[in-house]
């Protein structure tokens, strides 16, 4: 893009952008002739993808700002009006909007609400910060036709994002995702209305307690043993951190309402888009839990809990016998939850006829083995919680005969109820507290129970490797890596032979030892490759759908043999170290 084109693009943006902050940013860059920065802001339009928007906050077409959010909302409104023409004619369409603590989240949320209102779609806007799972719940409770949450989840402070939801409370999938993208790309005019007019005409309604209280009641209703919690609550102390996000409102209310003592890390309790105490506000990162663990040690806590900024992800640390806290991975906690939920359904005589849990294709294989212990299935789906929600939807309408009792993904996402159709860190906190109390009543810790499951299912360990590719060339570099993996797949990884290759984008499984053999894969197409090794290890590769990075996952199992659990752990680590080294070579490191 030459300078004349760049200046023209920036000038056109300045005519469209109503927010003075973002206008001033671009004006300063033009005045200082910062061509490199201007190029990064205008070399492309921030893409409205299948998950919505996510990007760096700032002025320009390749940034998160009021104009970009407005264009996306106008496209979504256009699609909803076409999808429900009868409701549109009757003036009965509605949308729910929530937002988190990030910079400009409140401004983006209100701008979106007013655009819905200007299009005749009643907008329910939360009065303040609310978690993503509550947004999903509110769509279903209020019988809305769509919804959005303004959040960049666990990304660094300079990011914000926008996730679009459909009337079942789940993030949009086919055919709505591509239909919305087409409408967003076709927007030429953004309809407008001011806040006062929208409120006066009943097209904007501010909500809070009328959804908050039912949401909390719903979370408590899915606990199995409330009497046990009441009996043991006095001896339980939980340290919790919302990592400067939205979680404190509900986690404190739900757990506190059960009689549990909750100590929230004071420095991290309030919403703050700068996330001043953490490098990454992500419970997957050990460093993010350092302050909570320090408080947990001081208070001799029973559990340390954390939710990410929009409270959909959930992580824990558990005290070991040494007094130190052990971080529990997303895969491990998913296995523990699956075990506890299925065990409880069985013990309480509530197991459905065809029980099933759902997890993603990059989640540990251990969870399928845990499900099998109780005669339950483990249904796999694509990466992303919207696909777990889709399995739940198909079960609800009878397209799948199983009753779904649990859904989870390796990246600290869990769902224990049907009223929400996205991962829910609030309900995960409640069920984890109950689970810890239950096992304590049996004389065991969560770590003890995890080791028992390893003895039954083998020791499973996972690792991940990610690499960012930002800037104009990032997408093409990632596409090149995936293409090389397809055209010249590795024959071995970590010294272990590749037995099968699953190409989800081509819906095919192939076998290197028998080139004539191939099998169909019954999953929606997605740019994912999986290398299944002869020892049962699975290595997966996919570009992120929300960030400019490519992600590799590896999950391996080691049988617990004569060397015991310690020997199995050593064997698994050795395999993963070798596989990780090969992945880094594939990434050019």
LUMSELUM-127747 format. One record per residue (C-alpha): residue number from 1; x, y, z. Coordinates in steps of 0.2 Angstrom, whole numbers. Each point is the difference from the previous one (the first is absolute). Layout:
+-----+-------+-------+-------+
|  nr |     x |     y |     z |
+-----+-------+-------+-------+
| NUM |     X |     Y |     Z |
...
+-----+-------+-------+-------+
//
This chain:
+-----+-------+-------+-------+
|  nr |     x |     y |     z |
+-----+-------+-------+-------+
|   1 |     0 |     0 |     0 |
|   2 |     8 |    16 |    -6 |
|   3 |    -1 |    16 |    11 |
|   4 |   -13 |     9 |   -11 |
|   5 |   -12 |   -15 |     2 |
|   6 |     5 |    -1 |    19 |
|   7 |    -5 |    19 |     2 |
|   8 |   -16 |    -3 |   -10 |
|   9 |    -5 |   -15 |    11 |
|  10 |     4 |    10 |    16 |
|  11 |   -10 |    15 |    -6 |
|  12 |   -15 |   -11 |    -4 |
|  13 |     1 |    -8 |    17 |
|  14 |     1 |    17 |     9 |
|  15 |   -17 |     5 |    -9 |
|  16 |    -8 |   -16 |     7 |
|  17 |     7 |    -1 |    18 |
|  18 |   -11 |     9 |    12 |
|  19 |    11 |    -3 |    16 |
|  20 |    12 |    15 |     2 |
|  21 |    13 |   -11 |     9 |
|  22 |     2 |   -11 |   -15 |
|  23 |    -1 |    14 |   -12 |
|  24 |    14 |     9 |     9 |
|  25 |    11 |   -15 |     0 |
|  26 |     0 |    -1 |   -19 |
|  27 |     1 |    19 |    -2 |
|  28 |    16 |     0 |    10 |
|  29 |     8 |   -14 |   -10 |
|  30 |    -4 |     9 |   -16 |
|  31 |     8 |    16 |     7 |
|  32 |    16 |    -9 |     5 |
|  33 |     0 |   -10 |   -16 |
|  34 |     2 |   -17 |     9 |
|  35 |    -3 |   -10 |   -15 |
|  36 |     5 |   -17 |     8 |
|  37 |   -13 |     2 |    13 |
|  38 |   -13 |     6 |   -12 |
|  39 |     3 |   -14 |   -12 |
|  40 |    -3 |   -12 |    15 |
|  41 |   -16 |     8 |     3 |
|  42 |    -7 |     1 |   -18 |
|  43 |     8 |   -14 |   -10 |
|  44 |   -15 |   -10 |     3 |
|  45 |   -17 |     1 |     9 |
|  46 |    -2 |    -9 |    16 |
|  47 |    -8 |   -16 |    -5 |
|  48 |   -17 |    -5 |     7 |
|  49 |     3 |   -18 |     1 |
|  50 |   -10 |   -15 |     6 |
|  51 |     3 |     5 |    18 |
|  52 |    -3 |    19 |    -2 |
|  53 |    14 |    13 |     2 |
|  54 |    16 |     1 |    10 |
|  55 |    14 |    12 |    -2 |
|  56 |    11 |    14 |     7 |
|  57 |   -10 |    15 |     6 |
|  58 |     3 |    15 |   -11 |
|  59 |    -5 |    11 |   -15 |
|  60 |     0 |    -8 |   -17 |
|  61 |    -9 |   -14 |   -10 |
|  62 |    12 |   -13 |     8 |
|  63 |    -4 |     5 |    18 |
|  64 |   -14 |    -2 |    12 |
|  65 |    -9 |    17 |     1 |
|  66 |   -17 |     7 |     0 |
|  67 |    -2 |     0 |   -19 |
|  68 |     6 |   -18 |    -2 |
|  69 |   -12 |    -6 |    14 |
|  70 |   -14 |    10 |    -8 |
|  71 |     3 |    -7 |   -17 |
|  72 |    -1 |   -18 |     7 |
|  73 |   -16 |     4 |    10 |
|  74 |    -8 |     7 |   -15 |
|  75 |     4 |   -16 |   -10 |
|  76 |    -6 |   -11 |    14 |
|  77 |   -16 |    10 |     1 |
|  78 |    -3 |    -1 |   -18 |
|  79 |     2 |   -19 |     1 |
|  80 |   -12 |    -2 |    14 |
|  81 |   -13 |    10 |    -8 |
|  82 |     1 |   -11 |   -16 |
|  83 |     1 |   -16 |    11 |
|  84 |   -16 |     4 |    10 |
|  85 |   -11 |    11 |   -13 |
|  86 |   -16 |    -3 |     9 |
|  87 |     7 |     5 |    17 |
|  88 |     8 |    15 |    -8 |
|  89 |   -16 |     6 |    -8 |
|  90 |    -9 |    -2 |    17 |
|  91 |    14 |    10 |     9 |
|  92 |     4 |   -15 |    11 |
|  93 |    18 |    -3 |    -3 |
|  94 |    12 |     2 |    15 |
|  95 |    19 |    -1 |     4 |
|  96 |    10 |    -1 |    16 |
|  97 |    16 |     9 |     2 |
|  98 |    13 |    -3 |    14 |
|  99 |    18 |     6 |     2 |
| 100 |    15 |    -2 |    11 |
| 101 |    13 |    11 |     8 |
| 102 |    11 |     4 |   -15 |
| 103 |     4 |    17 |    -6 |
| 104 |   -15 |     7 |   -10 |
| 105 |   -11 |   -16 |     3 |
| 106 |   -14 |    11 |     7 |
| 107 |     1 |    12 |   -15 |
| 108 |     0 |   -14 |   -12 |
| 109 |   -15 |    -9 |     9 |
| 110 |   -10 |    16 |     0 |
| 111 |     4 |     4 |   -18 |
| 112 |    -6 |   -18 |    -5 |
| 113 |   -16 |     2 |    10 |
| 114 |    -5 |    16 |    -8 |
| 115 |     3 |    -7 |   -17 |
| 116 |   -11 |   -15 |     3 |
| 117 |   -13 |    13 |     7 |
| 118 |     2 |    11 |   -16 |
| 119 |    -4 |   -16 |   -10 |
| 120 |   -16 |    -3 |    10 |
| 121 |     8 |   -14 |    10 |
| 122 |    -3 |     2 |    19 |
| 123 |    16 |     0 |     9 |
| 124 |     3 |    -7 |    18 |
| 125 |    16 |     8 |     6 |
| 126 |     8 |    -5 |    16 |
| 127 |     2 |    15 |    12 |
| 128 |    18 |    -5 |     4 |
| 129 |    13 |   -14 |    -2 |
| 130 |    -7 |   -17 |    -2 |
| 131 |     8 |   -17 |    -4 |
| 132 |    -2 |    -8 |   -17 |
| 133 |   -10 |   -15 |     7 |
| 134 |   -13 |    12 |     7 |
| 135 |    -2 |     7 |   -18 |
| 136 |    -3 |   -17 |    -7 |
| 137 |   -13 |    -4 |    15 |
| 138 |    -8 |    17 |    -3 |
| 139 |    -3 |    -3 |   -19 |
| 140 |   -10 |   -16 |     5 |
| 141 |    -9 |     7 |    15 |
| 142 |    -6 |    16 |   -10 |
| 143 |    -3 |   -10 |   -15 |
| 144 |    11 |    12 |   -10 |
| 145 |     4 |    -3 |   -19 |
| 146 |    19 |     4 |     2 |
| 147 |    12 |     7 |    12 |
| 148 |    18 |     6 |     1 |
| 149 |    13 |     1 |    13 |
| 150 |    14 |    13 |    -1 |
| 151 |    16 |    -9 |     7 |
| 152 |    17 |    -6 |    -6 |
| 153 |    -1 |   -14 |    13 |
| 154 |    18 |    -3 |     7 |
| 155 |    10 |    11 |   -13 |
| 156 |    12 |    13 |     5 |
| 157 |    -7 |    18 |     5 |
| 158 |     2 |     8 |   -17 |
| 159 |   -13 |   -12 |    -8 |
| 160 |   -19 |     0 |     0 |
| 161 |   -12 |   -11 |    -9 |
| 162 |   -18 |    -3 |    -5 |
| 163 |    -9 |   -17 |     0 |
| 164 |   -17 |    -3 |    -8 |
| 165 |   -13 |   -12 |     6 |
| 166 |   -16 |    -8 |    -7 |
| 167 |   -17 |    -2 |     8 |
| 168 |     5 |   -17 |     9 |
| 169 |    13 |     9 |    10 |
| 170 |    15 |    -7 |    -9 |
| 171 |    13 |     9 |   -11 |
| 172 |    -5 |     0 |   -18 |
| 173 |     4 |   -15 |   -12 |
| 174 |    -4 |    -5 |   -17 |
| 175 |   -10 |     6 |   -10 |
| 176 |    -2 |    16 |    11 |
| 177 |    18 |     3 |     2 |
| 178 |     4 |     2 |   -19 |
| 179 |   -17 |     9 |    -2 |
| 180 |     4 |    13 |    13 |
| 181 |    18 |     2 |    -8 |
| 182 |    -8 |     4 |   -17 |
| 183 |   -12 |    13 |     8 |
| 184 |    14 |     8 |     9 |
| 185 |    11 |     1 |   -15 |
| 186 |   -14 |     8 |   -10 |
| 187 |    -4 |    14 |    13 |
| 188 |     0 |    17 |    -8 |
| 189 |   -10 |    10 |    12 |
| 190 |    -2 |    -2 |    19 |
| 191 |   -17 |     5 |     8 |
| 192 |     1 |    11 |    15 |
| 193 |   -11 |     5 |    14 |
| 194 |     4 |     9 |    17 |
| 195 |    -1 |    -8 |    17 |
| 196 |   -14 |    11 |     6 |
| 197 |   -11 |    -3 |   -15 |
| 198 |     3 |   -19 |     1 |
| 199 |    -5 |     0 |    18 |
| 200 |   -15 |    10 |    -3 |
| 201 |    -6 |   -11 |   -14 |
| 202 |     3 |   -16 |    10 |
| 203 |    14 |    -6 |   -12 |
| 204 |    13 |     1 |    14 |
| 205 |    -2 |    -9 |    17 |
| 206 |    13 |     0 |    13 |
| 207 |     1 |   -16 |     9 |
| 208 |     9 |    -7 |    16 |
| 209 |    -8 |    -8 |    15 |
| 210 |   -15 |    -8 |   -10 |
| 211 |    13 |   -11 |    -9 |
| 212 |    14 |    -1 |    14 |
| 213 |   -11 |    -8 |    13 |
| 214 |    -8 |   -13 |   -11 |
| 215 |    18 |    -4 |    -7 |
| 216 |     7 |    -3 |    17 |
| 217 |   -15 |   -11 |     5 |
| 218 |     2 |   -10 |   -15 |
| 219 |    19 |    -3 |     4 |
| 220 |    -5 |    -6 |    17 |
| 221 |   -13 |   -11 |    -7 |
| 222 |    12 |   -11 |    -9 |
| 223 |    10 |    -5 |    16 |
| 224 |    -3 |   -18 |     5 |
| 225 |     3 |     1 |    19 |
| 226 |    -5 |    16 |     8 |
| 227 |    -3 |    -8 |    16 |
| 228 |    18 |    -6 |     1 |
| 229 |     6 |    17 |    -4 |
| 230 |   -10 |     8 |    14 |
| 231 |     7 |   -14 |    12 |
| 232 |    18 |     3 |    -5 |
| 233 |     0 |    18 |    -5 |
| 234 |     7 |     7 |    16 |
| 235 |    17 |    -9 |    -3 |
| 236 |     2 |     5 |   -18 |
| 237 |    10 |    16 |    -4 |
| 238 |     1 |     5 |   -19 |
| 239 |    12 |    13 |    -7 |
| 240 |    -6 |     7 |   -16 |
| 241 |     6 |    12 |   -13 |
| 242 |   -11 |     8 |   -15 |
| 243 |    17 |     6 |    -7 |
| 244 |    -7 |    18 |    -1 |
| 245 |   -16 |    -6 |   -10 |
| 246 |   -18 |    -4 |     2 |
| 247 |    -1 |   -15 |    11 |
| 248 |     0 |     6 |    18 |
| 249 |   -19 |     5 |    -1 |
| 250 |    -6 |   -17 |    -3 |
| 251 |    14 |   -11 |     7 |
| 252 |    -1 |     9 |    17 |
| 253 |   -19 |     0 |     1 |
| 254 |    -2 |   -19 |    -5 |
| 255 |    14 |    -7 |    11 |
| 256 |    -4 |    12 |    14 |
| 257 |   -18 |    -4 |    -1 |
| 258 |     5 |   -19 |     3 |
| 259 |     8 |     5 |    16 |
| 260 |    18 |    -1 |    -7 |
| 261 |    13 |    12 |     6 |
| 262 |     6 |     9 |   -16 |
| 263 |    16 |    11 |     1 |
| 264 |     2 |    10 |   -16 |
| 265 |    17 |     7 |    -4 |
| 266 |    -3 |    18 |     4 |
| 267 |    13 |     7 |   -12 |
| 268 |    -9 |   -10 |   -14 |
| 269 |   -18 |     2 |     5 |
| 270 |    -6 |    15 |   -10 |
| 271 |    -2 |     1 |   -19 |
| 272 |    16 |     8 |    -8 |
| 273 |     4 |     0 |   -18 |
| 274 |    18 |     2 |     3 |
| 275 |     1 |   -16 |    10 |
| 276 |    14 |     8 |    10 |
| 277 |     5 |   -15 |    11 |
| 278 |     2 |   -13 |   -14 |
| 279 |     9 |    -1 |   -17 |
| 280 |   -14 |   -11 |    -7 |
| 281 |   -17 |    -1 |     9 |
| 282 |    -2 |   -18 |    -4 |
| 283 |    -3 |   -14 |    13 |
| 284 |    10 |   -12 |   -12 |
| 285 |    16 |    10 |     4 |
| 286 |     8 |    -4 |    17 |
| 287 |     6 |    17 |     2 |
| 288 |   -18 |     7 |     0 |
| 289 |    -4 |   -10 |    16 |
| 290 |    16 |     5 |    10 |
| 291 |    -9 |    13 |    11 |
| 292 |   -15 |   -12 |     3 |
| 293 |    12 |   -14 |     5 |
| 294 |    10 |    11 |    11 |
| 295 |   -16 |     5 |     9 |
| 296 |    -6 |   -18 |     0 |
| 297 |    16 |    -5 |     9 |
| 298 |    -2 |    14 |    13 |
| 299 |   -18 |    -5 |     3 |
| 300 |     3 |   -19 |    -1 |
| 301 |   -14 |     0 |   -13 |
| 302 |    -9 |   -16 |    -5 |
| 303 |     0 |     6 |   -19 |
| 304 |     7 |    14 |   -11 |
| 305 |   -12 |     5 |   -14 |
| 306 |     2 |    12 |   -15 |
| 307 |   -11 |     6 |   -14 |
| 308 |     6 |     9 |   -15 |
| 309 |    -7 |    18 |    -4 |
| 310 |   -17 |    -5 |    -7 |
| 311 |    -1 |   -15 |    12 |
| 312 |    -3 |   -13 |   -12 |
| 313 |    17 |    -9 |     3 |
| 314 |     4 |    -7 |    17 |
| 315 |    16 |    -7 |     8 |
| 316 |     5 |    -7 |    17 |
| 317 |    14 |    -4 |    11 |
| 318 |    -1 |   -13 |    14 |
| 319 |    11 |    -2 |    16 |
| 320 |    11 |   -15 |     0 |
| 321 |     6 |    -9 |    15 |
| 322 |    16 |    10 |     0 |
| 323 |   -10 |    16 |     2 |
| 324 |     4 |     6 |   -17 |
| 325 |   -14 |     3 |   -12 |
| 326 |    -1 |   -10 |   -16 |
| 327 |    -7 |     7 |   -16 |
| 328 |   -13 |   -11 |    -8 |
| 329 |    -1 |     1 |   -19 |
| 330 |   -15 |     2 |   -10 |
| 331 |     0 |   -18 |    -6 |
| 332 |     3 |    -6 |    18 |
| 333 |   -15 |    10 |     7 |
| 334 |   -11 |    -6 |   -15 |
| 335 |     4 |   -18 |     5 |
| 336 |    -4 |     3 |    18 |
| 337 |   -16 |     9 |    -4 |
| 338 |    -6 |   -13 |   -12 |
| 339 |     4 |   -13 |    13 |
| 340 |    -9 |     9 |    14 |
| 341 |   -16 |     4 |   -11 |
| 342 |    -2 |   -18 |    -6 |
| 343 |     4 |    -7 |    17 |
| 344 |   -13 |    11 |     8 |
| 345 |   -13 |    -4 |   -13 |
| 346 |     3 |   -18 |     3 |
| 347 |     0 |     1 |    19 |
| 348 |   -16 |    11 |     1 |
| 349 |    -9 |   -11 |   -13 |
| 350 |    -1 |    14 |   -13 |
| 351 |    10 |    -7 |   -14 |
| 352 |    -9 |     2 |   -17 |
| 353 |    -3 |   -15 |   -11 |
| 354 |    14 |     6 |   -13 |
| 355 |    12 |    11 |     9 |
| 356 |    14 |     9 |    -9 |
| 357 |    12 |    14 |     3 |
| 358 |     7 |    11 |   -14 |
| 359 |    18 |     6 |    -3 |
| 360 |    11 |     6 |   -14 |
| 361 |    12 |    -9 |   -11 |
| 362 |    15 |     8 |     8 |
| 363 |    -6 |    -5 |    18 |
| 364 |     8 |   -14 |     9 |
| 365 |    -5 |   -18 |    -4 |
| 366 |    -1 |    -3 |    19 |
| 367 |   -17 |     7 |     1 |
| 368 |    -7 |   -13 |   -12 |
| 369 |     7 |   -13 |    11 |
| 370 |    -8 |     8 |    16 |
| 371 |   -17 |     0 |    -9 |
| 372 |     2 |   -18 |    -5 |
| 373 |     2 |    -5 |    19 |
| 374 |   -18 |     5 |     2 |
| 375 |    -7 |    -6 |   -16 |
| 376 |    -1 |    17 |    -8 |
| 377 |     6 |     6 |   -17 |
| 378 |    12 |    14 |    -4 |
| 379 |    -5 |     9 |   -16 |
| 380 |    13 |    10 |    -8 |
| 381 |    -2 |    16 |   -10 |
| 382 |    10 |    14 |    -7 |
| 383 |    11 |    12 |    10 |
| 384 |   -11 |    14 |     8 |
| 385 |   -14 |     0 |    12 |
| 386 |   -13 |     4 |   -13 |
| 387 |     2 |   -18 |    -7 |
| 388 |    -3 |    -7 |    17 |
| 389 |   -16 |    11 |     1 |
| 390 |    -5 |    -7 |   -17 |
| 391 |     1 |   -18 |     6 |
| 392 |   -11 |     5 |    14 |
| 393 |   -12 |     9 |   -11 |
| 394 |    -1 |   -16 |   -11 |
| 395 |    -3 |   -11 |    15 |
| 396 |   -14 |    12 |     6 |
| 397 |    -9 |    -1 |   -17 |
| 398 |     3 |   -19 |    -1 |
| 399 |    12 |    -1 |   -14 |
| 400 |    12 |    -8 |    12 |
| 401 |    -7 |   -13 |    12 |
| 402 |    12 |     3 |    14 |
| 403 |    -4 |    10 |    15 |
| 404 |    15 |    13 |     2 |
| 405 |     5 |     1 |    19 |
| 406 |    16 |    10 |    -2 |
| 407 |    11 |     9 |   -13 |
| 408 |    18 |     6 |     1 |
| 409 |    15 |     5 |   -10 |
| 410 |    18 |     0 |     5 |
| 411 |     2 |    19 |     1 |
| 412 |    -9 |     1 |    17 |
| 413 |   -17 |     0 |    -7 |
| 414 |   -14 |   -10 |     9 |
| 415 |   -19 |    -1 |    -1 |
| 416 |   -11 |   -10 |    13 |
| 417 |   -17 |     7 |    -5 |
| 418 |   -12 |     2 |   -15 |
| 419 |    -6 |    17 |     4 |
| 420 |    17 |     8 |    -6 |
| 421 |     7 |    -5 |   -17 |
| 422 |    18 |     6 |     2 |
| 423 |    13 |    -4 |    13 |
| 424 |    -4 |     6 |    17 |
| 425 |    13 |     4 |    13 |
| 426 |   -13 |     4 |    13 |
| 427 |    -8 |   -17 |     0 |
| 428 |    17 |    -8 |    -1 |
| 429 |     5 |     8 |    16 |
| 430 |   -16 |    -6 |     9 |
| 431 |     1 |   -18 |    -6 |
| 432 |    19 |    -1 |     4 |
| 433 |    -3 |     7 |    17 |
| 434 |   -13 |   -14 |     3 |
| 435 |    12 |   -13 |    -8 |
| 436 |    14 |     4 |    12 |
| 437 |   -12 |    -1 |    15 |
| 438 |    -6 |   -17 |    -6 |
| 439 |    17 |    -7 |    -2 |
| 440 |     6 |     7 |    17 |
| 441 |   -15 |    -8 |     8 |
| 442 |     7 |   -17 |    -7 |
| 443 |    17 |     5 |     7 |
| 444 |     8 |     4 |   -17 |
| 445 |     6 |    16 |    -8 |
| 446 |    -4 |     4 |   -19 |
| 447 |    19 |    -5 |    -3 |
| 448 |    -4 |   -17 |     8 |
| 449 |   -15 |    -3 |   -11 |
| 450 |    10 |     6 |   -15 |
| 451 |    13 |   -13 |     4 |
| 452 |   -13 |   -14 |     2 |
| 453 |    -7 |     5 |   -17 |
| 454 |    18 |    -2 |    -8 |
| 455 |     1 |   -17 |     8 |
| 456 |   -16 |    -5 |    -9 |
| 457 |     2 |    10 |   -17 |
| 458 |    19 |     1 |    -2 |
| 459 |    10 |    16 |     3 |
| 460 |    -4 |    14 |   -12 |
| 461 |    11 |    15 |    -3 |
| 462 |    -2 |    14 |   -13 |
| 463 |    10 |    15 |    -6 |
| 464 |    -2 |    14 |   -12 |
| 465 |    11 |    11 |   -12 |
| 466 |    -6 |    16 |    -7 |
| 467 |     8 |    13 |   -11 |
| 468 |    -6 |    17 |    -4 |
| 469 |     0 |     7 |   -18 |
| 470 |    -5 |    18 |     0 |
| 471 |     0 |    13 |   -13 |
| 472 |    -4 |     0 |   -19 |
| 473 |     9 |   -16 |    -3 |
| 474 |    -7 |   -10 |    15 |
| 475 |   -14 |    -9 |    -8 |
| 476 |     9 |    -5 |   -15 |
| 477 |    15 |    -7 |    11 |
| 478 |   -13 |   -10 |    10 |
| 479 |    -8 |    -6 |   -16 |
| 480 |    17 |    -6 |    -7 |
| 481 |     3 |   -10 |    16 |
| 482 |   -16 |    -9 |    -1 |
| 483 |     2 |    -3 |   -19 |
| 484 |    17 |    -8 |     3 |
| 485 |    -7 |   -11 |    14 |
| 486 |   -13 |    -6 |   -13 |
| 487 |    12 |    -2 |   -15 |
| 488 |    14 |    -8 |    10 |
| 489 |    -6 |    -6 |    16 |
| 490 |    12 |    -7 |    13 |
| 491 |     3 |   -18 |     0 |
| 492 |     5 |     0 |    18 |
| 493 |    -2 |    12 |    15 |
| 494 |    11 |    -2 |    15 |
| 495 |     7 |   -16 |    -7 |
| 496 |   -17 |    -8 |    -1 |
| 497 |    -8 |    -5 |   -16 |
| 498 |   -15 |     9 |    -7 |
| 499 |   -13 |   -13 |    -3 |
| 500 |   -15 |    11 |    -6 |
| 501 |    -3 |    18 |    -6 |
| 502 |   -16 |     8 |     3 |
| 503 |    -3 |    15 |   -11 |
| 504 |   -16 |     8 |     6 |
| 505 |    -1 |    13 |   -14 |
| 506 |     0 |   -14 |   -13 |
| 507 |   -11 |   -11 |    11 |
| 508 |    12 |   -14 |    -2 |
| 509 |    10 |   -12 |    10 |
| 510 |    16 |    -7 |   -10 |
| 511 |    12 |   -14 |     5 |
| 512 |    19 |     3 |    -5 |
| 513 |     3 |   -19 |     0 |
| 514 |   -14 |    -3 |   -12 |
| 515 |    -2 |    15 |   -12 |
| 516 |   -16 |    -8 |    -8 |
| 517 |    -9 |     0 |    16 |
| 518 |   -11 |    15 |     6 |
| 519 |   -15 |     2 |    10 |
| 520 |   -13 |    15 |     2 |
| 521 |    -1 |    11 |    15 |
| 522 |   -17 |     5 |     7 |
| 523 |     4 |    17 |     6 |
| 524 |    -2 |    17 |    -8 |
| 525 |    15 |     6 |   -10 |
| 526 |    13 |    10 |     9 |
| 527 |    18 |     3 |    -3 |
| 528 |     7 |   -13 |    12 |
| 529 |    12 |   -14 |    -2 |
| 530 |     3 |   -14 |    12 |
| 531 |    14 |   -12 |     0 |
| 532 |    -4 |   -16 |     9 |
| 533 |    15 |    -9 |     6 |
| 534 |     2 |   -19 |     1 |
| 535 |     0 |     1 |    19 |
| 536 |   -16 |     9 |     1 |
| 537 |     7 |    17 |     2 |
| 538 |    -9 |    14 |   -10 |
| 539 |     8 |    16 |    -7 |
| 540 |   -11 |    13 |    -6 |
| 541 |     3 |    16 |   -10 |
| 542 |   -11 |    15 |    -4 |
| 543 |     0 |    18 |    -2 |
| 544 |    -9 |    10 |    14 |
| 545 |   -17 |     6 |    -5 |
| 546 |     2 |    16 |    11 |
| 547 |    19 |     4 |     0 |
| 548 |    14 |     1 |   -12 |
| 549 |     8 |   -16 |     5 |
| 550 |     2 |   -18 |    -4 |
| 551 |    -3 |   -13 |    13 |
| 552 |     6 |   -18 |     2 |
| 553 |    -6 |   -12 |    14 |
| 554 |     6 |   -16 |     5 |
| 555 |    -8 |   -13 |    11 |
| 556 |     8 |   -16 |     5 |
| 557 |    -4 |   -15 |    11 |
| 558 |    12 |   -11 |    10 |
| 559 |    -6 |   -16 |     8 |
| 560 |     2 |    -2 |    19 |
| 561 |    12 |   -16 |     0 |
| 562 |    13 |    -7 |    12 |
| 563 |     8 |    17 |     2 |
| 564 |   -17 |     7 |     7 |
| 565 |    -7 |    17 |    -3 |
| 566 |    18 |     8 |     2 |
| 567 |     6 |   -11 |   -14 |
| 568 |   -15 |     5 |   -11 |
| 569 |     3 |    18 |     3 |
| 570 |    18 |    -1 |    -5 |
| 571 |    -4 |    -9 |   -16 |
| 572 |   -13 |    12 |    -5 |
| 573 |    11 |    15 |     3 |
| 574 |    14 |    -7 |   -10 |
| 575 |   -12 |    -3 |   -15 |
| 576 |    -7 |    18 |     1 |
| 577 |    17 |     8 |     1 |
| 578 |     6 |    -9 |   -16 |
| 579 |   -17 |     4 |    -9 |
| 580 |     1 |    19 |     6 |
| 581 |    18 |     1 |    -8 |
| 582 |    -7 |    -6 |   -16 |
| 583 |   -15 |    12 |     0 |
| 584 |    12 |    14 |     3 |
| 585 |    10 |    -5 |   -16 |
| 586 |   -16 |     0 |   -10 |
| 587 |    -3 |    18 |     6 |
| 588 |    18 |     5 |    -5 |
| 589 |     6 |     2 |    18 |
+-----+-------+-------+-------+
//
